[in-house]
Amino acid sequence: MSLLDQGTHTVICYPTHGGVDGDGNPVQKVSPQGFSAVATVQPLSSTEAAEFGVQTGEMYRVRFVRPGPELGPGAQIEWMCRRWSVHGYPQIHTGSARTSHLTYHIKRS
């Protein structure tokens, strides 16, 4: 058993699916139905506006217990009663069979 097979939080994932907008153009929409998954969530960075002293941006790194869901850009994750958007594509770590995993970056929606 690896440390990558353990998680500390249960999150709800809302993947994206194909759809069509009002003009007939293909778009990716967030699914209204979510599913739960176990993950580890770690702070990645935060920025603060110096003149206001308030936090304006937060990013976290999410690693799901293997095998985890594959989410694309624009998908959403509900964690700690807040919705977070998946930022970009997942980072693929393929060092070995025991350490391979995906990590996602999320921003507050």
C-alpha positions as CSV (number, residue, x, y, z in Angstrom):
1,M,0.0,0.0,0.0
2,S,1.2,3.5,-0.9
3,L,0.6,6.9,0.7
4,L,-1.0,7.7,-2.7
5,D,-3.8,5.2,-1.9
6,Q,-5.1,7.3,1.1
7,G,-7.0,10.5,1.2
8,T,-8.2,12.9,3.9
9,H,-11.2,14.6,2.3
10,T,-14.4,13.4,0.5
11,V,-15.2,15.8,-2.3
12,I,-17.9,15.9,-4.9
13,C,-16.8,16.0,-8.6
14,Y,-18.8,17.6,-11.3
15,P,-17.3,16.6,-14.7
16,T,-17.9,18.4,-18.0
17,H,-19.9,17.1,-20.8
18,G,-20.5,18.2,-24.4
19,G,-23.4,20.4,-25.2
20,V,-24.6,23.1,-27.7
21,D,-25.2,26.7,-26.9
22,G,-28.0,28.9,-28.2
23,D,-26.2,29.6,-31.5
24,G,-25.5,25.9,-32.2
25,N,-21.8,26.0,-31.2
26,P,-20.3,23.1,-29.3
27,V,-19.5,23.9,-25.7
28,Q,-18.4,22.1,-22.5
29,K,-20.9,22.3,-19.7
30,V,-20.6,21.3,-16.0
31,S,-22.7,18.3,-15.2
32,P,-25.5,18.9,-12.8
33,Q,-25.0,15.5,-11.2
34,G,-21.8,15.0,-9.2
35,F,-20.2,11.9,-7.7
36,S,-18.1,11.6,-4.5
37,A,-14.4,10.8,-4.4
38,V,-11.7,10.6,-1.8
39,A,-8.8,13.1,-2.3
40,T,-6.0,14.9,-0.6
41,V,-6.2,18.7,-0.9
42,Q,-3.1,20.8,-0.4
43,P,-2.5,24.6,-0.7
44,L,-0.7,25.5,-3.9
45,S,-0.6,29.3,-3.7
46,S,-2.5,32.4,-2.6
47,T,-2.3,36.0,-3.6
48,E,-3.3,39.0,-1.6
49,A,-4.1,42.5,-2.7
50,A,-1.6,44.7,-0.8
51,E,-3.9,47.7,-0.7
52,F,-7.0,45.9,0.6
53,G,-5.5,43.2,2.7
54,V,-8.0,40.6,1.5
55,Q,-7.4,37.3,-0.2
56,T,-8.2,37.5,-3.9
57,G,-7.0,34.2,-5.2
58,E,-6.5,30.7,-3.9
59,M,-5.3,27.7,-5.6
60,Y,-5.1,24.1,-4.3
61,R,-3.6,20.9,-5.5
62,V,-6.0,17.9,-5.5
63,R,-4.8,14.3,-5.7
64,F,-7.5,11.6,-5.8
65,V,-7.0,8.1,-4.3
66,R,-6.0,5.8,-7.1
67,P,-7.7,5.1,-9.4
68,G,-9.2,8.5,-9.4
69,P,-11.6,10.3,-11.8
70,E,-10.3,12.0,-14.9
71,L,-11.6,15.6,-15.0
72,G,-11.0,18.1,-17.7
73,P,-10.6,21.9,-17.6
74,G,-13.8,23.6,-16.4
75,A,-15.0,20.7,-14.3
76,Q,-15.9,21.6,-10.7
77,I,-15.1,20.1,-7.3
78,E,-17.2,20.8,-4.2
79,W,-14.9,20.9,-1.2
80,M,-15.6,22.3,2.3
81,C,-19.0,23.6,1.1
82,R,-17.5,25.6,-1.7
83,R,-17.3,25.1,-5.5
84,W,-13.9,25.1,-7.1
85,S,-13.1,25.0,-10.8
86,V,-10.5,22.7,-12.3
87,H,-7.8,24.9,-13.7
88,G,-6.2,23.4,-16.9
89,Y,-5.4,19.8,-17.6
90,P,-4.2,17.4,-14.9
91,Q,-0.5,16.9,-14.3
92,I,0.5,13.3,-15.0
93,H,3.1,11.7,-12.7
94,T,4.4,8.4,-14.1
95,G,7.6,7.8,-12.1
96,S,6.8,4.2,-11.4
97,A,3.7,1.9,-11.0
98,R,3.7,2.7,-7.3
99,T,4.0,6.5,-7.6
100,S,1.9,7.2,-10.8
101,H,-1.0,9.5,-10.2
102,L,-2.8,12.6,-11.5
103,T,-2.9,16.0,-9.7
104,Y,-5.3,18.8,-10.5
105,H,-5.1,22.5,-9.7
106,I,-8.4,24.1,-8.5
107,K,-9.4,27.8,-8.1
108,R,-12.4,29.1,-6.2
109,S,-15.4,29.4,-8.5
